[in-house]
């Protein structure tokens, strides 16, 4: 089993910055990332990073958000700069384990990010 503990988030004015952190306990993790879900919208990928350091970003956050990872500590961080009101959402940490039995996804409890205009 994998448990994810998130920290960070909160209220910030447009143009400001926030940093989200997520620590995973348990088994070896392959990819980690952040998703978000705004009211009335589907959950969407924000950024992801593999154990090898390859990253993937949503077009809407490229150049503003940076994902990083510490494999030794099984932690992932999301540095969010130049925040916009449309970034307001609940952000969820995600961890992926790939085993001989298939791929398993794990989720954090979510942390609210609110950007005021």
KEKE-3310 file (N, C-alpha, C; in steps of 0.2 Angstrom, whole numbers, plus 5000, padded with zeros to 4 digits):
npx = (5004:5002:5003:4999:5004:4999:5005:5004:4997:4983:4977:4980:4985:4982:4996:5005:5014:5014:5018:5017:5018:5021:5022:5026:5023:5027:5028:5039:5039:5034:5030:5026:5014:5004:4987:4972:4956:4943:4928:4914:4921:4931:4944:4960:4977:4991:5005:5018:5030:5043:5052:5064:5066:5059:5048:5031:5019:5004:4998:4993:5000:5013:5029:5026:5024:5033:5038:5046:5056:5061:5069:5074:5068:5055:5046:5037:5036:5028:5031:5022:5021:5017:5003:4986:4969:4961:4968:4963:4958:4955:4969:4977:4988:4997:5002:5010:5012:5020:5018:5021:5008:5001:4996:4995:4986:4988:4981:4981:4973:4969:4972:4967:4968:4967:4966:4965:4958)
npy = (4994:5011:5027:5044:5060:5076:5093:5111:5123:5135:5152:5164:5179:5184:5182:5178:5166:5148:5133:5116:5101:5083:5068:5051:5036:5019:5007:5005:5019:5023:5034:5051:5064:5079:5082:5092:5098:5108:5117:5109:5104:5092:5081:5085:5083:5091:5091:5080:5068:5056:5042:5043:5056:5062:5074:5080:5092:5101:5111:5123:5127:5127:5134:5141:5133:5121:5105:5094:5081:5070:5056:5047:5051:5049:5060:5073:5089:5104:5118:5133:5147:5164:5164:5162:5167:5156:5145:5141:5128:5111:5102:5087:5075:5062:5045:5032:5015:5002:4986:4968:4964:4974:4992:5003:5016:5029:5041:5057:5066:5078:5096:5113:5126:5143:5156:5173:5187)
npz = (5000:4997:5005:5004:5009:5009:5008:5010:4998:4999:5001:4989:4981:4963:4953:4963:4972:4976:4985:4984:4992:4993:5001:5000:5007:5009:4996:4982:4971:4955:4944:4949:4953:4950:4950:4947:4951:4947:4953:4945:4935:4926:4933:4930:4923:4930:4932:4930:4935:4931:4939:4933:4931:4920:4914:4913:4908:4909:4896:4900:4911:4909:4910:4921:4932:4941:4943:4954:4961:4974:4975:4984:4996:4992:4988:4981:4974:4969:4962:4961:4951:4947:4948:4943:4943:4937:4940:4952:4962:4968:4972:4969:4974:4966:4964:4956:4954:4946:4944:4942:4941:4936:4934:4947:4955:4966:4977:4985:4998:4994:4992:4994:4983:4981:4971:4971:4962)
capx = (5000:5005:4999:5001:5002:5000:5005:5005:4991:4980:4974:4985:4983:4985:5003:5009:5017:5013:5022:5014:5023:5018:5026:5023:5025:5026:5031:5043:5035:5037:5028:5022:5012:4999:4981:4968:4949:4940:4921:4910:4926:4934:4950:4965:4984:4994:5012:5020:5038:5045:5058:5070:5066:5056:5042:5026:5015:4998:5000:4991:5005:5020:5033:5024:5024:5039:5038:5052:5055:5067:5067:5076:5063:5048:5043:5036:5034:5025:5031:5018:5022:5013:4997:4980:4962:4959:4972:4960:4955:4958:4975:4978:4995:4996:5008:5009:5016:5019:5021:5019:5001:4998:4998:4991:4986:4986:4979:4981:4966:4968:4973:4964:4972:4963:4969:4960:4960)
capy = (5000:5018:5033:5051:5065:5083:5100:5117:5126:5140:5157:5169:5184:5183:5184:5176:5159:5143:5127:5110:5095:5077:5063:5045:5030:5012:5003:5009:5023:5025:5041:5055:5070:5083:5084:5097:5098:5114:5115:5108:5102:5085:5081:5086:5082:5097:5090:5073:5066:5049:5041:5045:5063:5065:5078:5082:5098:5104:5117:5129:5129:5127:5141:5144:5128:5117:5099:5091:5075:5067:5048:5044:5052:5048:5066:5077:5096:5108:5126:5137:5154:5168:5160:5165:5164:5150:5140:5139:5121:5106:5099:5080:5071:5055:5041:5026:5009:4997:4979:4962:4963:4980:4998:5005:5023:5031:5048:5061:5069:5085:5102:5118:5132:5148:5162:5179:5192)
capz = (5000:4997:5007:5002:5013:5005:5012:5005:4996:5003:4997:4986:4975:4957:4952:4968:4972:4981:4984:4986:4993:4994:5003:4999:5011:5007:4991:4977:4967:4948:4943:4954:4949:4953:4946:4950:4949:4949:4953:4939:4929:4927:4936:4925:4925:4930:4930:4932:4934:4932:4943:4930:4930:4914:4916:4908:4910:4905:4892:4904:4917:4906:4911:4927:4937:4941:4947:4956:4965:4978:4974:4990:5001:4989:4989:4975:4975:4964:4963:4957:4951:4942:4948:4940:4946:4934:4944:4958:4961:4973:4969:4972:4973:4963:4964:4952:4955:4941:4946:4937:4941:4933:4936:4953:4956:4973:4978:4991:5000:4991:4995:4991:4981:4979:4968:4970:4957)
cpx = (5004:5000:5003:4999:5004:5001:5006:4998:4989:4978:4980:4982:4986:4992:5008:5011:5014:5017:5018:5019:5019:5023:5023:5027:5023:5030:5035:5038:5038:5035:5025:5020:5007:4993:4977:4961:4946:4932:4918:4915:4928:4941:4955:4972:4987:5001:5013:5027:5039:5051:5064:5071:5062:5049:5037:5021:5009:5000:4998:4995:5012:5023:5031:5025:5030:5038:5045:5051:5062:5065:5069:5071:5056:5044:5042:5034:5032:5026:5027:5019:5017:5006:4991:4974:4960:4963:4968:4956:4958:4964:4976:4985:4993:5002:5006:5014:5015:5023:5019:5012:4997:5000:4993:4992:4984:4985:4979:4974:4964:4969:4970:4969:4967:4967:4964:4963:4961)
cpy = (5006:5023:5039:5056:5072:5088:5105:5119:5132:5146:5162:5174:5182:5186:5181:5169:5155:5137:5121:5105:5089:5072:5056:5040:5024:5010:5008:5012:5024:5032:5044:5061:5073:5083:5089:5096:5104:5113:5114:5105:5095:5086:5081:5085:5089:5096:5083:5072:5059:5048:5043:5052:5066:5068:5079:5087:5099:5110:5124:5132:5129:5134:5144:5139:5124:5111:5096:5085:5073:5059:5045:5045:5051:5054:5069:5084:5099:5115:5129:5144:5158:5165:5165:5163:5158:5144:5137:5132:5117:5102:5092:5078:5064:5052:5035:5021:5005:4991:4974:4961:4969:4986:5000:5012:5024:5039:5051:5063:5075:5091:5108:5124:5137:5154:5168:5184:5199)
cpz = (5000:5000:5006:5006:5010:5010:5007:5003:5001:4998:4995:4981:4969:4956:4957:4967:4978:4980:4987:4987:4995:4996:5003:5003:5008:5001:4986:4972:4960:4947:4948:4950:4953:4948:4950:4947:4952:4949:4946:4933:4931:4930:4930:4927:4925:4928:4933:4931:4936:4937:4940:4929:4924:4917:4911:4911:4906:4902:4896:4909:4915:4907:4917:4933:4936:4945:4948:4961:4968:4979:4981:4996:4998:4990:4982:4977:4969:4966:4958:4957:4946:4942:4946:4943:4943:4936:4950:4957:4968:4970:4973:4970:4970:4963:4960:4953:4949:4943:4941:4937:4938:4936:4942:4954:4963:4973:4985:4993:4997:4995:4991:4989:4978:4977:4967:4965:4959)
residu = (UNK:UNK:UNK:UNK:UNK:UNK:UNK:UNK:UNK:UNK:UNK:UNK:UNK:UNK:UNK:UNK:UNK:UNK:UNK:UNK:UNK:UNK:UNK:UNK:UNK:UNK:UNK:UNK:UNK:UNK:UNK:UNK:UNK:UNK:UNK:UNK:UNK:UNK:UNK:UNK:UNK:UNK:UNK:UNK:UNK:UNK:UNK:UNK:UNK:UNK:UNK:UNK:UNK:UNK:UNK:UNK:UNK:UNK:UNK:UNK:UNK:UNK:UNK:UNK:UNK:UNK:UNK:UNK:UNK:UNK:UNK:UNK:UNK:UNK:UNK:UNK:UNK:UNK:UNK:UNK:UNK:UNK:UNK:UNK:UNK:UNK:UNK:UNK:UNK:UNK:UNK:UNK:UNK:UNK:UNK:UNK:UNK:UNK:UNK:UNK:UNK:UNK:UNK:UNK:UNK:UNK:UNK:UNK:UNK:UNK:UNK:UNK:UNK:UNK:UNK:UNK:UNK)
# end
